[in-house]
Amino acid sequence: MKKIVRLTETDLERIVTRVINEQNETRSFIRAIQRFLIDKKITGDNKKPLTVDGRTDNNLTSQTAQAISKYQSMIGVYPADGVWEINTWEKMPKEDQKKLKKLMAEEGDIFDKFLHWMGWD
């Protein structure tokens, strides 16, 4: 049995807005990671500093994913697959975690900045 769902224009606007906001949050996070890797002087296979654009393809053809994979190898994450997940965060030295939190706050919205300022991140 098929179920037909009818969406209003308001419903569609709300969905599109939510998707755009989620993409912006993800890009902010990736930009923070890119800045972190640049600061650590970790590059992709082309040996050039990363571009801070908030993009990664989560496959090892992207320079950002290659740099993430190198960092994962340095800190003992297995597999070093170029995907930033909780296992990467857990293996990070505390000083690196602190640095990345600061960068995430800088790249985030005003709420992220406030949480960092309060020490709640």
C-alpha positions, 0 to 999 in steps of 0.5 A, spaced: 500 500 500 502 506 498 502 512 502 501 519 499 504 525 503 502 532 501 507 537 503 505 544 503 510 550 501 512 552 508 513 544 509 518 544 503 521 551 505 522 548 512 526 542 509 530 546 505 532 550 510 534 545 515 538 541 510 542 548 508 543 549 515 546 542 516 551 542 510 553 549 513 555 546 520 558 540 517 562 545 512 564 549 519 567 543 522 571 541 516 574 548 515 576 547 522 579 540 521 583 543 515 585 549 519 588 544 524 591 540 519 594 546 516 597 548 523 600 541 524 603 542 517 600 536 514 598 535 507 595 531 502 599 527 497 600 533 493 604 536 499 601 543 498 597 546 504 590 544 504 585 549 502 580 551 507 573 550 503 569 546 508 569 540 503 572 533 503 569 527 499 571 522 505 575 518 500 582 518 499 582 522 492 581 528 496 587 532 499 583 533 505 581 526 506 589 524 505 591 529 510 586 526 515 589 519 514 596 521 515 594 525 521 590 518 523 596 514 522 600 519 526 596 518 532 595 510 531 587 510 529 586 504 525 584 504 519 586 511 517 581 511 512 581 519 512 574 520 515 574 524 521 570 520 526 569 519 534 575 514 534 580 519 531 577 524 537 579 519 542 586 518 540 588 525 539 593 528 544 589 533 549 593 539 546 590 537 539 583 536 542 584 543 545 586 546 539 581 543 534 575 545 539 578 553 539 578 552 531 571 549 531 568 555 535 572 560 531 569 557 525 562 556 528 556 560 529 555 565 535 552 559 539 559 555 538 563 561 540 559 562 546 560 555 548 567 555 547 568 562 551 564 559 557 568 552 557 562 548 555 565 545 549 
